[in-house]
Amino acid sequence: MLLTSEVDAALVQLADQSLRTVPRDYIRGVHDAIAWVCGYSDDLPSGETTAGTT
């Protein structure tokens, strides 16, 4: 139940830019990972980042 609330919270932040305090790609990653863990998505999160890669 707690993880599904986090999925909902991520969707709210993605939809309303005025509430966003963290970068959009981070929120999208959190949403995708939790949705996968909860079984809402069959797409395995890639874990790729666009910045800070070595």
Wavefront OBJ file of the C-alpha trace (Angstrom):
o trace
v 0.000 0.000 0.000
v 2.817 2.412 0.812
v 4.518 1.877 -2.542
v 1.321 2.473 -4.475
v 1.001 5.800 -2.659
v 4.513 6.682 -3.825
v 3.538 5.879 -7.430
v 0.555 8.223 -7.077
v 2.728 10.946 -5.515
v 5.209 10.704 -8.392
v 2.389 11.056 -10.921
v 1.099 14.167 -9.133
v 4.557 15.748 -9.198
v 4.982 14.884 -12.873
v 1.623 16.463 -13.702
v 2.024 19.674 -11.666
v 5.300 21.462 -12.304
v 4.682 23.965 -9.503
v 4.994 21.143 -6.931
v 8.245 19.790 -8.380
v 11.277 20.124 -6.116
v 13.417 17.424 -7.766
v 14.356 16.913 -11.432
v 11.709 15.399 -13.695
v 13.953 12.515 -14.844
v 14.503 11.472 -11.223
v 10.754 11.455 -10.523
v 10.126 9.481 -13.729
v 12.767 6.945 -12.669
v 11.234 6.558 -9.221
v 7.789 6.130 -10.747
v 8.981 3.550 -13.284
v 10.907 1.533 -10.688
v 8.102 1.451 -8.126
v 5.484 0.695 -10.776
v 7.607 -2.265 -11.903
v 8.114 -3.530 -8.331
v 4.365 -3.271 -7.650
v 3.527 -5.140 -10.852
v 1.865 -2.177 -12.606
v 4.378 -2.330 -15.456
v 6.158 -5.128 -17.270
v 8.891 -2.745 -18.459
v 12.066 -3.238 -16.426
v 13.474 0.185 -15.479
v 16.777 0.708 -17.271
v 18.593 2.553 -14.488
v 20.331 4.689 -17.095
v 21.190 8.257 -16.246
v 21.767 11.163 -18.583
v 24.251 13.024 -16.375
v 27.219 11.957 -14.336
v 28.006 8.784 -16.255
v 31.599 7.616 -16.387
l 1 2 3 4 5 6 7 8 9 10 11 12 13 14 15 16 17 18 19 20 21 22 23 24 25 26 27 28 29 30 31 32 33 34 35 36 37 38 39 40 41 42 43 44 45 46 47 48 49 50 51 52 53 54
